[in-house]
Amino acid sequence: MANPAENKPEAAPAPSGGGVKAWLPLMVTILLMPALAFVMTKFVLLPQLAKSLGAETVNAREGHGEAASSSSSHHGEEKSGKEGGNGKAKVKVPLSKIVVNVSGSLGSRLLLASLTLAGNNNELKTKVEENTDQLRDMASSVLSTKTITDLEKPEARNLLRAELISQFNSVLGGGVQDIYITEFAIQ
């Protein structure tokens, strides 16, 4: 008869080094992924986001047509202490309590805005008084096209100013150099 030890299949050797070496890729991944995410956010994404938002804000202030550029140049004049080429004081005309439905809210959200139009033209006050209804209608039209998301953006007021200055100057034939938003409430 054959030796009983010869009939038994050989047992597989026990796997060696299965402890820490098997878990090493998982531990490295768990430790490095948050660090990599932090580095990418801090040094890549945030600088690019700040750069793009900064460029949009500058474009909104300076690049929206002729009226925006004249208002931005006027801001530069105010900083230097001048109020116009010939020393005229600013003429300010209020346009108060414009209430509109916010776009996309199905009439459930309202926007209340009061504006003050400013310019160096002495005829501005009479022009605004003669065209008050048309200006209020135009302001209502512009404001009612804005959604809650549009109004919550950081540059929303500057964009509204630029758009309203352009629209008002088309009605009045020029003269509005700046718009002050004195009341702005969303309910």
C-alpha positions in Angstrom: 0.0 0.0 0.0 0.9 3.6 -0.5 2.1 5.8 2.2 -0.9 7.9 3.5 1.2 11.0 3.6 1.7 10.8 -0.1 -2.0 10.7 -0.9 -2.8 14.0 0.9 -2.7 17.1 -1.3 -0.2 19.6 -0.1 -1.7 22.5 1.9 -1.4 25.9 0.4 1.1 28.1 2.2 -0.5 30.8 4.4 -0.5 34.3 2.8 2.2 36.4 4.2 2.1 40.2 4.7 -1.7 40.5 4.4 -2.1 43.0 7.3 -0.9 46.5 6.8 0.3 46.0 3.2 -3.2 45.1 2.0 -4.8 48.2 3.6 -2.0 50.6 2.5 -3.7 51.8 -0.7 -6.9 52.5 1.1 -5.2 54.4 3.9 -3.2 56.5 1.4 -6.4 57.3 -0.5 -8.3 58.3 2.6 -5.5 60.5 3.8 -4.5 62.1 0.5 -7.9 62.8 -1.0 -9.0 65.5 1.5 -5.6 67.2 1.3 -5.7 67.1 -2.5 -9.2 68.6 -2.5 -8.1 71.4 -0.1 -5.1 72.2 -2.3 -7.1 72.3 -5.5 -9.8 74.4 -4.0 -7.5 76.9 -2.3 -4.9 77.4 -5.0 -6.8 76.6 -8.3 -10.6 77.0 -8.0 -10.9 80.0 -5.7 -8.4 82.1 -7.6 -10.1 81.4 -10.9 -13.5 82.1 -9.4 -12.3 85.4 -7.9 -10.7 86.3 -11.2 -13.8 85.7 -13.2 -16.1 87.4 -10.7 -13.8 90.4 -10.5 -13.8 90.7 -14.3 -17.6 90.5 -14.5 -18.0 93.1 -11.8 -15.6 95.5 -13.5 -17.4 94.9 -16.9 -20.7 95.5 -15.2 -19.5 98.8 -13.8 -17.6 100.1 -16.9 -18.7 98.2 -19.9 -22.5 98.6 -20.2 -22.8 101.2 -22.9 -22.1 104.8 -23.1 -24.1 105.7 -20.0 -22.2 103.4 -17.7 -18.9 104.7 -18.9 -20.0 108.3 -18.3 -21.2 107.4 -14.8 -17.9 105.6 -14.1 -15.9 108.6 -15.3 -18.2 110.8 -13.2 -17.3 108.7 -10.1 -13.7 109.4 -10.8 -14.5 113.1 -10.9 -16.2 112.9 -7.5 -13.2 111.2 -5.9 -11.0 114.0 -7.1 -13.4 116.6 -5.6 -14.8 118.1 -8.8 -18.5 118.0 -9.6 -18.4 118.7 -13.3 -16.4 120.6 -15.9 -18.1 123.9 -15.1 -18.7 123.5 -11.4 -22.4 122.8 -11.6 -24.0 121.0 -8.6 -25.7 117.7 -9.2 -29.4 117.8 -9.9 -31.2 114.9 -8.1 -34.8 113.8 -8.9 -36.5 111.1 -6.8 -38.6 108.3 -8.4 -40.1 106.6 -5.4 -41.9 103.4 -4.5 -41.9 101.2 -7.7 -43.4 97.8 -6.8 -43.2 94.9 -9.2 -43.7 91.1 -9.1 -40.4 89.3 -9.2 -40.0 87.1 -12.3 -40.4 83.4 -11.8 -42.2 83.8 -8.5 -45.8 83.4 -9.9 -46.8 86.6 -8.2 -45.8 85.5 -4.7 -42.7 87.7 -4.3 -42.6 91.5 -4.6 -39.8 93.9 -5.2 -40.0 97.5 -3.9 -37.5 100.0 -5.2 -37.1 103.7 -4.9 -34.6 105.5 -7.2 -33.0 108.9 -7.3 -31.8 110.1 -10.7 -28.8 112.3 -10.8 -27.1 114.4 -13.4 -25.5 117.8 -14.1 -28.1 119.0 -16.5 -30.4 121.7 -15.0 -33.2 120.6 -17.3 -33.1 117.1 -15.8 -35.8 117.8 -13.2 -38.3 119.2 -15.7 -37.6 116.3 -18.2 -38.2 113.7 -15.4 -41.4 115.4 -14.2 -42.7 115.5 -17.8 -41.9 111.9 -18.4 -42.5 110.4 -14.9 -45.1 107.9 -16.1 -43.0 106.6 -18.9 -39.9 106.4 -16.6 -41.9 104.5 -13.9 -43.2 102.1 -16.6 -39.7 101.6 -18.0 -38.3 101.0 -14.5 -41.1 98.5 -13.7 -40.4 96.7 -17.0 -36.7 96.3 -16.3 -37.2 95.3 -12.6 -40.0 92.8 -13.3 -37.7 90.8 -15.7 -35.3 90.0 -12.8 -35.6 86.7 -10.9 -34.7 86.2 -7.2 -31.4 84.7 -8.3 -30.6 87.7 -10.5 -31.4 90.1 -7.6 -29.3 88.2 -5.0 -26.0 88.4 -7.0 -23.4 90.7 -5.6 -23.2 92.8 -8.8 -27.0 93.0 -9.2 -27.4 96.6 -8.2 -24.7 97.8 -10.5 -26.2 95.9 -13.4 -29.6 97.4 -12.6 -28.1 100.9 -12.5 -26.4 100.5 -15.8 -29.6 99.1 -17.5 -31.8 101.8 -16.0 -29.4 104.6 -16.9 -29.4 103.3 -20.5 -33.2 103.1 -20.7 -33.8 106.4 -19.0 -31.4 108.2 -21.2 -33.1 106.8 -24.3 -36.4 108.4 -23.1 -35.0 111.7 -21.8 -32.4 112.2 -24.5 -29.5 111.9 -22.1 -28.8 113.7 -18.9 -29.0 110.9 -16.3 -25.4 110.2 -15.2 -26.1 108.2 -12.1 -28.9 106.3 -10.3 -29.0 105.9 -6.5 -31.1 103.0 -5.3 -32.5 104.4 -2.1 -34.9 101.6 -1.2 -34.6 98.0 -2.3 -36.7 95.3 -0.6 -37.8 91.9 -1.7 -40.7 90.3 0.1 
